[in-house]
Amino acid sequence: MTVCHLEFLVEEPSTEAFLRTLLPRFLPENRTFEIHPFQGKNDLLARLESRLRAYAKWLPANWRIVVLVDRDDDDCKVLKRQMEQTSSVAGLRSRSQAGCISWQIVNRIAIEELEAWYFGDWKAVCKAYPRVPRTVLNRAPFRNPDAIRGGTWEAFERILNRHNYFTTGLRKVEAARTMGAFIDPARQRSVSFCKFYDAIMEGGA
């Protein structure tokens, strides 16, 4: 069955901004999408079951739901298990439970934050912010974008500050919108991004 529409539930406006510039560049032309931001991860998780129960009553067979949150300091396995349980209680078949056959919802986690996906394609960062050095990923702390310690948005901000970008503080929505226009999944080194991308591209052309 060809998927014709994706509903995204995301935790904040910066993720929405990122996806609104990223998705039109790669999704099939006949696949539409809508993005629903919440007021942070706690707000999304608190309201998730009721939102999914509402979807379960009317979701068309060729629509899919994508829930995307940051891991932050949570245990990834515990967080994923919580999201999977919420999907099941709401009456929706998750990708993890159904495999690749007629799933309705996929739960994805950006490890540890959205900005890790920027480190995963540093060439895109250099295109967006040309003064930033291309050699950043040669440094041990940044080689694995999903294992950067101390907060990825803080690390991203420090590097950009050093080269006279966002000198008064990282404007996360602006940066997300910019990076969504440059990220190339073919170059991506973040495993969590690749899992997210693989799921949204399933379902035919």
C-alpha positions as CSV (number, residue, x, y, z in Angstrom):
1,M,0.0,0.0,0.0
2,T,1.3,3.4,-0.9
3,V,1.5,5.9,2.0
4,C,0.0,9.3,1.0
5,H,0.2,11.3,4.2
6,L,2.3,11.6,7.3
7,E,1.3,13.2,10.6
8,F,4.2,14.3,12.8
9,L,3.9,14.9,16.5
10,V,7.0,16.8,17.7
11,E,8.0,18.3,21.0
12,E,8.8,21.9,20.0
13,P,8.8,24.5,17.2
14,S,12.4,24.1,16.3
15,T,11.8,20.5,15.3
16,E,8.8,21.6,13.3
17,A,11.0,24.3,11.5
18,F,13.6,21.7,10.7
19,L,11.1,19.2,9.2
20,R,9.3,21.8,7.2
21,T,12.4,22.6,5.2
22,L,13.8,19.0,5.2
23,L,10.8,17.0,4.2
24,P,9.8,18.6,0.9
25,R,13.3,18.0,-0.4
26,F,13.0,14.2,0.0
27,L,9.5,12.9,0.4
28,P,7.8,11.6,-2.7
29,E,5.8,14.3,-4.5
30,N,2.5,12.5,-3.8
31,R,3.1,12.2,-0.1
32,T,1.8,15.1,2.0
33,F,2.5,15.8,5.6
34,E,1.5,18.0,8.6
35,I,3.5,18.8,11.7
36,H,2.0,19.3,15.2
37,P,4.4,20.9,17.7
38,F,3.9,20.7,21.5
39,Q,5.2,22.8,24.3
40,G,8.2,20.5,25.1
41,K,8.6,16.8,25.5
42,N,6.7,16.5,28.8
43,D,3.7,18.2,27.2
44,L,3.8,15.8,24.2
45,L,4.2,12.7,26.3
46,A,1.5,13.8,28.8
47,R,-1.0,14.4,25.9
48,L,0.1,11.6,23.6
49,E,-2.3,8.9,24.6
50,S,-5.4,11.0,24.2
51,R,-4.1,12.4,20.9
52,L,-3.4,8.9,19.6
53,R,-6.8,7.6,20.8
54,A,-8.4,10.3,18.7
55,Y,-6.3,9.3,15.6
56,A,-7.3,5.6,16.1
57,K,-10.9,6.5,15.5
58,W,-10.5,7.8,12.0
59,L,-6.9,7.3,10.7
60,P,-7.1,6.3,7.0
61,A,-5.3,3.1,6.0
62,N,-2.8,5.1,3.8
63,W,-1.8,7.6,6.6
64,R,0.9,7.1,9.1
65,I,1.9,8.9,12.4
66,V,5.4,9.8,13.3
67,V,6.2,10.7,16.9
68,L,9.6,12.4,17.4
69,V,11.1,13.4,20.7
70,D,14.7,14.1,22.0
71,R,16.2,11.6,24.3
72,D,17.8,14.3,26.5
73,D,18.9,12.6,29.7
74,D,16.3,9.8,29.5
75,D,17.2,6.1,29.2
76,C,16.5,5.5,25.5
77,K,15.1,2.0,26.0
78,V,12.8,3.1,28.8
79,L,11.6,6.1,26.8
80,K,11.0,4.0,23.7
81,R,9.1,1.4,25.7
82,Q,6.9,4.1,27.2
83,M,6.1,5.4,23.8
84,E,5.4,2.0,22.4
85,Q,3.1,1.2,25.3
86,T,1.2,4.4,24.8
87,S,0.7,3.6,21.1
88,S,-0.6,0.1,21.9
89,V,-3.0,1.3,24.6
90,A,-4.4,3.9,22.2
91,G,-5.2,1.1,19.7
92,L,-2.6,1.8,17.0
93,R,-0.1,-0.7,15.5
94,S,3.5,0.6,15.8
95,R,6.2,-0.2,13.3
96,S,8.1,-2.1,16.0
97,Q,5.2,-4.3,16.8
98,A,3.9,-4.8,13.2
99,G,7.2,-4.9,11.4
100,C,6.9,-3.4,7.8
101,I,3.4,-4.7,7.3
102,S,0.5,-2.2,7.7
103,W,1.9,-0.2,10.6
104,Q,0.2,3.0,11.7
105,I,2.7,4.7,13.9
106,V,6.4,4.9,14.4
107,N,8.1,6.3,17.6
108,R,11.5,7.8,17.0
109,I,14.0,9.4,19.3
110,A,16.7,12.0,18.4
111,I,19.8,11.0,20.4
112,E,20.4,13.1,22.4
113,E,18.8,16.2,20.8
114,L,17.9,17.5,17.3
115,E,21.3,19.2,17.0
116,A,23.0,15.9,17.0
117,W,21.6,15.5,13.5
118,Y,23.5,18.6,12.5
119,F,26.7,17.1,13.7
120,G,25.8,14.0,11.7
121,D,26.1,16.0,8.5
122,W,28.8,18.5,9.2
123,K,29.2,19.3,5.5
124,A,25.7,20.7,5.7
125,V,26.7,22.9,8.6
126,C,29.6,24.2,6.7
127,K,27.4,25.1,3.7
128,A,24.9,26.9,6.0
129,Y,27.6,28.6,8.1
130,P,30.8,28.9,5.9
131,R,33.1,30.3,8.6
132,V,32.8,27.1,10.6
133,P,35.8,24.7,10.1
134,R,35.3,21.5,8.1
135,T,37.6,19.6,10.5
136,V,35.3,19.6,13.6
137,L,34.4,15.9,13.2
138,N,38.1,15.0,13.3
139,R,38.0,15.7,17.0
140,A,37.2,12.7,19.2
141,P,34.2,14.3,21.1
142,F,32.3,14.9,17.8
143,R,33.0,11.7,15.8
144,N,29.9,10.0,16.9
145,P,27.0,12.6,16.8
146,D,24.8,10.4,18.9
147,A,27.4,10.2,21.7
148,I,28.3,13.9,22.2
149,R,28.4,14.6,25.9
150,G,27.2,17.7,27.7
151,G,24.4,18.7,25.4
152,T,24.5,18.8,21.6
153,W,22.8,22.2,21.2
154,E,25.2,23.7,23.7
155,A,28.2,22.2,21.7
156,F,26.7,23.4,18.4
157,E,26.2,26.9,19.9
158,R,29.7,27.1,21.2
159,I,31.2,26.2,17.8
160,L,29.1,28.7,16.0
161,N,29.8,31.4,18.6
162,R,33.5,30.9,18.1
163,H,33.1,31.8,14.5
164,N,30.8,34.8,15.0
165,Y,27.4,33.2,14.4
166,F,24.6,33.6,17.0
167,T,26.9,35.6,19.3
168,T,24.0,36.6,21.5
169,G,22.8,32.9,21.8
170,L,21.6,30.2,19.5
171,R,18.3,30.9,17.9
172,K,17.1,27.3,17.7
173,V,14.2,27.8,15.4
174,E,16.2,29.8,12.9
175,A,19.1,27.4,13.0
176,A,16.7,24.4,12.6
177,R,15.0,26.0,9.6
178,T,18.4,26.7,8.0
179,M,19.8,23.2,8.6
180,G,16.7,21.5,7.3
181,A,17.5,23.1,3.9
182,F,21.0,21.6,3.8
183,I,21.0,18.2,5.5
184,D,21.6,15.3,3.1
185,P,20.5,11.9,4.4
186,A,23.1,10.2,2.2
187,R,25.9,11.9,4.3
188,Q,24.3,11.4,7.6
189,R,26.4,9.8,10.4
190,S,23.7,9.9,13.1
191,V,22.2,6.4,13.6
192,S,19.1,8.0,15.1
193,F,18.5,10.2,12.1
194,C,19.0,7.3,9.7
195,K,16.3,5.3,11.6
196,F,14.0,8.2,11.5
197,Y,14.6,8.7,7.8
198,D,14.2,5.1,6.9
199,A,10.8,5.0,8.6
200,I,9.3,8.1,6.9
201,M,10.5,6.9,3.5
202,E,8.7,3.5,3.7
203,G,5.5,3.0,1.9
204,G,6.1,3.3,-1.8
205,A,6.6,6.2,-4.2
